[in-house]
Amino acid sequence: MAKCTVVDHPLVQHKLTLMRRIDTPTAKFRQLLKEISLLLGYEVTRNLRLEDSTIETPLATMRSPSLAGKKLVLISILRAGNGLLEGMLELMPSARVGHIGLYREPQTLAAVEYYFKVPDDLSDRPVLILDPMLATAHSSIAAIDRIQEAGARDIKMVCLLAAPEGVEKFQRAHPHVPIFTAAIDEHLNEHGYIVPGLGDAGDRIYGTK
């Protein structure tokens, strides 16, 4: 699918299989999500801008590349997005962090906002939106609408799993925002869950069911 990158690295796929298993305990699920988020972060940041500067090594002076511009922003869609955030911050400890609180209205599955706190200068920074599941895409679309209102221009969506219906809807709403995911599954069920999926990501991260 256009602008949708499936990160098919063997370690990502192996860890995802372990996460899918119904008997994977909460602590292991969290650890695997953290490990996968590091690998997804590596892929989604491969085109960050670099600039050369002069440095001293123990042996010589040289020109060497470093990240250019302002630090990127990681925006977690609460609550499950925090599971991806932990690993991303380990990879990018200087990143700025924002949070968007959204929940799905049970009848319509529409996204309802209850919290919004992000850095002020989004227009000057690359922004990664984090949410493990791109299912109906209502939450992701609403989150990107909101951060665009706040000035963000360079945006990427990072998720663990996606449904074809969600990807299609997301791309219609935001055709210029790339998606990075570990897998695109078969379909959504009548309750808006990804099948075969891995269940409710938030419940499995936090052990609430």
C-alpha positions as CSV (number, residue, x, y, z in Angstrom):
1,M,0.0,0.0,0.0
2,A,1.2,3.5,-0.9
3,K,3.0,5.3,2.0
4,C,2.6,2.2,4.3
5,T,5.9,0.5,5.3
6,V,5.7,-3.0,6.8
7,V,8.8,-3.5,8.9
8,D,9.4,-7.2,8.1
9,H,12.7,-7.6,9.9
10,P,13.0,-11.2,11.3
11,L,13.4,-10.0,14.9
12,V,10.3,-7.8,14.6
13,Q,8.2,-10.6,13.2
14,H,9.4,-13.1,15.8
15,K,8.7,-10.8,18.7
16,L,5.3,-9.9,17.2
17,T,4.4,-13.6,17.1
18,L,5.3,-13.9,20.8
19,M,3.1,-10.9,21.6
20,R,0.1,-12.4,19.7
21,R,0.1,-15.5,21.8
22,I,-2.8,-15.6,24.3
23,D,-0.6,-17.1,27.0
24,T,2.1,-14.4,26.8
25,P,2.1,-12.8,30.3
26,T,1.8,-9.0,30.9
27,A,5.4,-8.5,31.9
28,K,6.7,-10.3,28.8
29,F,4.2,-8.5,26.5
30,R,5.5,-5.1,27.8
31,Q,9.1,-6.1,27.3
32,L,8.5,-7.4,23.7
33,L,6.6,-4.2,22.8
34,K,9.5,-2.1,24.1
35,E,12.0,-4.2,22.0
36,I,9.8,-3.9,18.9
37,S,9.4,-0.2,19.3
38,L,13.2,0.2,19.3
39,L,13.3,-1.6,15.9
40,L,10.4,0.3,14.5
41,G,12.1,3.5,15.7
42,Y,15.2,2.6,13.8
43,E,13.2,2.2,10.6
44,V,11.0,5.3,10.9
45,T,14.0,7.6,11.6
46,R,16.3,6.4,8.8
47,N,15.7,9.6,6.8
48,L,16.3,12.2,9.6
49,R,18.4,15.1,8.3
50,L,22.1,15.1,9.1
51,E,24.7,17.8,9.1
52,D,28.5,17.6,9.3
53,S,30.6,19.2,12.0
54,T,34.3,19.2,12.9
55,I,35.2,16.9,15.9
56,E,38.3,15.6,17.5
57,T,38.8,11.9,17.9
58,P,41.7,10.5,20.0
59,L,43.7,10.3,16.8
60,A,42.6,13.1,14.4
61,T,40.3,15.9,13.5
62,M,37.5,14.9,11.1
63,R,34.2,16.0,9.7
64,S,31.4,13.8,11.0
65,P,27.6,13.7,10.7
66,S,25.1,14.5,13.5
67,L,21.4,15.0,13.6
68,A,20.4,18.4,12.2
69,G,17.6,20.8,13.3
70,K,15.4,20.6,16.4
71,K,14.8,17.3,18.3
72,L,11.9,15.3,17.1
73,V,8.6,14.9,19.0
74,L,7.0,11.6,20.1
75,I,3.3,11.9,20.6
76,S,1.6,9.0,22.3
77,I,-2.1,8.4,21.9
78,L,-3.2,7.4,25.4
79,R,-3.2,5.0,26.9
80,A,-1.7,2.2,24.7
81,G,0.7,4.5,22.9
82,N,2.8,4.8,26.0
83,G,3.8,1.2,25.4
84,L,5.6,2.2,22.2
85,L,6.8,5.5,23.8
86,E,9.1,3.8,26.3
87,G,11.2,2.0,23.7
88,M,11.3,5.0,21.4
89,L,12.6,7.2,24.3
90,E,15.4,4.7,24.9
91,L,16.4,5.0,21.3
92,M,15.9,8.8,21.2
93,P,16.3,10.1,24.8
94,S,16.4,13.8,23.8
95,A,13.1,13.7,22.0
96,R,10.3,15.9,23.1
97,V,7.1,14.2,24.2
98,G,3.4,14.9,23.8
99,H,0.2,13.1,24.7
100,I,-3.3,13.0,23.2
101,G,-6.0,11.3,25.2
102,L,-8.6,9.7,23.0
103,Y,-11.2,6.9,23.6
104,R,-13.5,5.2,21.2
105,E,-17.2,5.9,21.7
106,P,-18.6,2.3,22.1
107,Q,-21.6,2.7,19.8
108,T,-20.1,4.7,16.9
109,L,-16.4,3.9,17.5
110,A,-15.7,7.6,16.9
111,A,-12.7,9.2,18.7
112,V,-13.5,11.4,21.7
113,E,-10.7,13.7,23.0
114,Y,-10.2,14.1,26.7
115,Y,-6.6,15.3,27.0
116,F,-4.1,17.2,24.8
117,K,-0.6,18.4,25.8
118,V,2.2,18.8,23.2
119,P,5.3,20.9,22.7
120,D,4.7,24.5,21.4
121,D,6.9,24.5,18.3
122,L,5.7,21.5,16.4
123,S,6.1,23.2,13.0
124,D,9.9,23.0,13.3
125,R,10.1,19.4,14.4
126,P,9.6,15.9,12.9
127,V,6.6,14.3,14.7
128,L,6.0,10.6,15.3
129,I,2.5,9.6,16.3
130,L,2.5,6.4,18.4
131,D,-0.4,4.0,18.8
132,P,0.0,0.2,18.8
133,M,-3.2,-0.5,16.8
134,L,-4.4,1.1,13.6
135,A,-7.8,-0.5,13.6
136,T,-10.8,1.8,12.6
137,A,-8.2,4.7,12.3
138,H,-10.7,7.1,14.0
139,S,-8.2,7.8,16.8
140,S,-5.2,8.2,14.6
141,I,-7.0,10.5,12.1
142,A,-8.4,12.6,15.0
143,A,-4.9,12.8,16.5
144,I,-3.3,14.0,13.3
145,D,-6.1,16.5,12.7
146,R,-5.4,17.9,16.1
147,I,-1.6,18.1,15.8
148,Q,-1.9,19.7,12.4
149,E,-4.1,22.4,14.0
150,A,-1.2,22.8,16.5
151,G,1.2,23.4,13.6
152,A,2.8,20.0,12.9
153,R,3.9,19.5,9.2
154,D,6.4,16.7,9.2
155,I,4.3,13.7,10.6
156,K,4.7,9.9,10.6
157,M,2.4,7.3,12.1
158,V,3.9,4.4,13.9
159,C,1.9,1.4,15.0
160,L,2.4,-2.3,15.8
161,L,-0.5,-3.7,13.9
162,A,-2.9,-2.4,11.2
163,A,-6.1,-3.5,9.6
164,P,-6.6,-3.0,5.9
165,E,-9.8,-1.0,6.5
166,G,-7.9,1.3,8.9
167,V,-5.0,1.8,6.5
168,E,-7.4,2.7,3.7
169,K,-9.4,5.1,5.8
170,F,-6.3,6.7,7.2
171,Q,-4.8,7.2,3.8
172,R,-7.9,8.8,2.5
173,A,-7.9,11.3,5.4
174,H,-4.1,11.9,5.4
175,P,-2.6,10.8,2.1
176,H,0.7,12.5,2.8
177,V,1.4,10.9,6.2
178,P,3.4,7.7,6.0
179,I,2.5,4.7,8.1
180,F,5.1,2.4,9.7
181,T,3.8,-0.9,11.1
182,A,5.0,-4.5,11.9
183,A,2.1,-6.1,10.1
184,I,-1.2,-5.6,8.2
185,D,-3.7,-8.2,9.4
186,E,-6.7,-9.7,7.8
187,H,-9.7,-7.5,8.8
188,L,-11.7,-5.8,11.5
189,N,-14.4,-7.7,13.4
190,E,-17.9,-6.2,14.2
191,H,-16.4,-4.7,17.4
192,G,-13.6,-2.8,15.6
193,Y,-10.8,-5.2,16.7
194,I,-8.1,-6.3,14.4
195,V,-8.2,-10.0,13.4
196,P,-6.2,-12.2,14.1
197,G,-4.5,-9.3,16.0
198,L,-3.4,-9.7,19.6
199,G,-6.4,-8.5,21.6
200,D,-6.7,-5.1,23.2
201,A,-3.2,-3.7,23.3
202,G,-3.9,-1.4,26.3
203,D,-5.3,-4.2,28.4
204,R,-2.4,-6.5,27.6
205,I,0.2,-3.8,28.4
206,Y,-1.4,-2.9,31.7
207,G,-3.0,-6.2,32.7
208,T,-6.4,-4.6,33.1
209,K,-8.2,-7.7,31.8
